[in-house]
Amino acid sequence: MLAIGPSQDGTWDIAQQLATTHPHLSVVENPTGRTPAGLNVAIAATDPNSTVIVRSDGHAELPTDYLSTAVATLQRSGADNVGGMMVPRGKAPLESAVAKAMSERVGLGGASFHVGGHEGPAPTVYLGSFRRSILERTGGYDEYYTRAQDWELNYRIRAAGGVVWFNPAMQVGYRPRAALRPLARQFRGSGEWRWKIVHAYPETASVRYLAAPLVTLAVLAGLIAALVGALVGSTAVWTIGLAVPALYVLGVLAAALLTRQGLSVRASLWYPVALITMHLAWGTGFLIGIVKSRVLRERKPAVAVASPS
């Protein structure tokens, strides 16, 4: 089942051609173009007698045994949702650097679906292979969450007494952004929507989510202090202000040097740039989310979950 959003590049026609060639493939419209809405539309259009729903996204590259492994894991574990790892794979030097950054704790923290770990219950997993019954019981994806809708759904699954299961053998290839601007835009959006999750579920706040915005604030404060020091002619203020971003950059360089295994020389040069872009863009997005909710009084709609049945 393909859910296709509005586009001007012929995606709908290509999808229809694929459906003609492959009789088991169906295509549905996603008028909003938003990921959670498209997922709910696709789920609702599947055979109501089906018992397993497997999610795949546009950037994902599923291995040939992914579906069989997912079903076997569901049966063996008794879980309600199973999934594995996002394995970023880059080709050009910058892509490779971004892929490395997305696979290291220094880049995206310690989530098992990014850095690996032992098989077993987990807070969330990449993509997801669900028992249809749990989607019907929880109401499917909350269409308010343009980003992090998978994490939010897994939270509700666990709150309902269900089990989310991580299987590191389920490795899905992922093609990362190939330029810094789209990378920064991606991570700024992810940071902003993470704040919305923390705002809705305060008990989920953790050091991993707060580190990037705190670093971003510290770097910004240091740069402002350095600027003020330069304007008033205070060498001490200027020096102390610059010390903060300088220490951060030195820390990133050290971390990049320690974790650069497998990268080419050119990719290694891009690696700390990718890390800094991801950290500060994510932190900026998180802070923007706080401003929107606290100052602009943005609020989540009271009803936003659309049933997939």
ChimeraX attribute file (.defattr): number of C-alpha atoms within 10 A of each C-alpha:
attribute: neighborCount
match mode: 1-to-1
recipient: residues
	/A:1	17
	/A:2	22
	/A:3	22
	/A:4	21
	/A:5	17
	/A:6	14
	/A:7	9
	/A:8	6
	/A:9	8
	/A:10	9
	/A:11	13
	/A:12	19
	/A:13	10
	/A:14	11
	/A:15	18
	/A:16	16
	/A:17	11
	/A:18	15
	/A:19	16
	/A:20	12
	/A:21	10
	/A:22	10
	/A:23	8
	/A:24	9
	/A:25	13
	/A:26	17
	/A:27	16
	/A:28	17
	/A:29	15
	/A:30	20
	/A:31	13
	/A:32	12
	/A:33	14
	/A:34	17
	/A:35	20
	/A:36	24
	/A:37	25
	/A:38	22
	/A:39	22
	/A:40	23
	/A:41	23
	/A:42	22
	/A:43	24
	/A:44	15
	/A:45	17
	/A:46	14
	/A:47	8
	/A:48	10
	/A:49	7
	/A:50	10
	/A:51	11
	/A:52	19
	/A:53	18
	/A:54	18
	/A:55	16
	/A:56	17
	/A:57	12
	/A:58	7
	/A:59	13
	/A:60	17
	/A:61	18
	/A:62	15
	/A:63	12
	/A:64	8
	/A:65	9
	/A:66	19
	/A:67	15
	/A:68	10
	/A:69	17
	/A:70	23
	/A:71	17
	/A:72	13
	/A:73	21
	/A:74	21
	/A:75	11
	/A:76	9
	/A:77	17
	/A:78	15
	/A:79	20
	/A:80	24
	/A:81	31
	/A:82	31
	/A:83	30
	/A:84	27
	/A:85	25
	/A:86	25
	/A:87	24
	/A:88	25
	/A:89	20
	/A:90	20
	/A:91	13
	/A:92	11
	/A:93	19
	/A:94	23
	/A:95	24
	/A:96	27
	/A:97	31
	/A:98	30
	/A:99	24
	/A:100	28
	/A:101	25
	/A:102	23
	/A:103	24
	/A:104	20
	/A:105	16
	/A:106	16
	/A:107	24
	/A:108	19
	/A:109	17
	/A:110	15
	/A:111	18
	/A:112	23
	/A:113	25
	/A:114	22
	/A:115	18
	/A:116	20
	/A:117	15
	/A:118	11
	/A:119	13
	/A:120	14
	/A:121	17
	/A:122	19
	/A:123	17
	/A:124	26
	/A:125	26
	/A:126	22
	/A:127	21
	/A:128	22
	/A:129	26
	/A:130	22
	/A:131	20
	/A:132	21
	/A:133	15
	/A:134	20
	/A:135	22
	/A:136	13
	/A:137	13
	/A:138	20
	/A:139	19
	/A:140	27
	/A:141	27
	/A:142	21
	/A:143	19
	/A:144	18
	/A:145	23
	/A:146	15
	/A:147	21
	/A:148	19
	/A:149	20
	/A:150	19
	/A:151	19
	/A:152	19
	/A:153	20
	/A:154	25
	/A:155	18
	/A:156	16
	/A:157	23
	/A:158	17
	/A:159	11
	/A:160	12
	/A:161	9
	/A:162	17
	/A:163	23
	/A:164	26
	/A:165	25
	/A:166	29
	/A:167	24
	/A:168	21
	/A:169	16
	/A:170	22
	/A:171	20
	/A:172	23
	/A:173	16
	/A:174	19
	/A:175	19
	/A:176	23
	/A:177	20
	/A:178	18
	/A:179	12
	/A:180	16
	/A:181	10
	/A:182	12
	/A:183	19
	/A:184	22
	/A:185	17
	/A:186	17
	/A:187	21
	/A:188	25
	/A:189	21
	/A:190	20
	/A:191	29
	/A:192	24
	/A:193	22
	/A:194	25
	/A:195	23
	/A:196	24
	/A:197	19
	/A:198	15
	/A:199	17
	/A:200	13
	/A:201	12
	/A:202	11
	/A:203	8
	/A:204	11
	/A:205	14
	/A:206	10
	/A:207	9
	/A:208	12
	/A:209	19
	/A:210	13
	/A:211	13
	/A:212	25
	/A:213	21
	/A:214	17
	/A:215	18
	/A:216	22
	/A:217	15
	/A:218	16
	/A:219	22
	/A:220	16
	/A:221	16
	/A:222	22
	/A:223	20
	/A:224	15
	/A:225	19
	/A:226	22
	/A:227	17
	/A:228	15
	/A:229	19
	/A:230	16
	/A:231	10
	/A:232	10
	/A:233	11
	/A:234	13
	/A:235	12
	/A:236	11
	/A:237	18
	/A:238	21
	/A:239	15
	/A:240	16
	/A:241	24
	/A:242	19
	/A:243	16
	/A:244	19
	/A:245	19
	/A:246	15
	/A:247	12
	/A:248	16
	/A:249	17
	/A:250	12
	/A:251	13
	/A:252	20
	/A:253	18
	/A:254	12
	/A:255	17
	/A:256	25
	/A:257	14
	/A:258	9
	/A:259	17
	/A:260	19
	/A:261	10
	/A:262	10
	/A:263	16
	/A:264	13
	/A:265	11
	/A:266	13
	/A:267	22
	/A:268	22
	/A:269	18
	/A:270	19
	/A:271	28
	/A:272	25
	/A:273	20
	/A:274	27
	/A:275	25
	/A:276	20
	/A:277	20
	/A:278	26
	/A:279	24
	/A:280	23
	/A:281	25
	/A:282	28
	/A:283	28
	/A:284	24
	/A:285	25
	/A:286	29
	/A:287	21
	/A:288	19
	/A:289	23
	/A:290	18
	/A:291	14
	/A:292	15
	/A:293	16
	/A:294	11
	/A:295	9
	/A:296	10
	/A:297	10
	/A:298	13
	/A:299	12
	/A:300	13
	/A:301	8
	/A:302	7
	/A:303	9
	/A:304	13
	/A:305	19
	/A:306	17
	/A:307	17
	/A:308	21
	/A:309	17
